[in-house]
Amino acid sequence: MLKTAALSYYISLYWWVFLLFIKDRIAYDTEVLIGSGILGMAVAFAISWLYFQFRGGHEESN
């Protein structure tokens, strides 16, 4: 779960940077921008969780 959280955090950071980049070029309503950011964070977490579930990253190997 820690790996999932870390990966989704980094994906979310880039997602917010992308949204701010888009905001400067296209006029978006603030509520839509924030909603897209939060939804993107949830999707990033879900994809990260699925990735580590199917990859088997929940087991620590030394």
C-alpha positions in Angstrom: 0.0 0.0 0.0 2.9 2.3 0.7 4.3 1.8 -2.8 0.9 2.5 -4.3 0.6 5.7 -2.3 4.0 6.8 -3.4 3.5 6.1 -7.1 0.1 7.8 -7.1 1.5 10.8 -5.3 4.1 11.3 -8.1 1.5 10.8 -10.8 -0.8 13.3 -9.1 1.9 15.9 -8.9 2.5 15.7 -12.7 -1.3 15.6 -13.2 -1.7 18.9 -11.4 1.2 20.5 -13.3 -0.5 19.4 -16.5 -3.8 20.9 -15.4 -2.1 24.2 -14.5 -0.4 24.2 -17.9 -3.8 23.6 -19.6 -5.4 26.3 -17.5 -3.1 28.9 -18.9 -4.0 28.1 -22.4 -7.7 27.2 -22.2 -10.3 29.0 -20.1 -11.6 26.5 -17.6 -14.0 27.1 -14.7 -12.3 26.8 -11.3 -14.7 24.1 -10.1 -14.1 22.0 -13.2 -10.3 22.3 -12.8 -10.4 21.3 -9.1 -12.8 18.5 -9.8 -10.7 17.2 -12.6 -7.6 17.3 -10.4 -9.3 15.3 -7.6 -10.8 12.8 -10.0 -7.4 12.4 -11.6 -5.8 11.8 -8.2 -8.4 9.0 -7.5 -7.8 7.4 -10.9 -4.0 7.6 -10.4 -4.4 5.8 -7.0 -6.7 3.1 -8.5 -4.3 2.5 -11.4 -1.3 2.3 -9.1 -3.2 -0.1 -6.8 -4.2 -2.3 -9.8 -0.6 -2.2 -11.1 0.9 -3.4 -7.8 -1.9 -6.0 -7.2 -1.3 -7.7 -10.6 2.5 -7.2 -10.6 2.9 -8.6 -7.1 4.6 -5.5 -5.7 2.9 -6.0 -2.3 5.7 -8.5 -1.4 9.0 -7.1 -0.3 12.1 -8.7 -1.8 15.6 -8.2 -0.5 
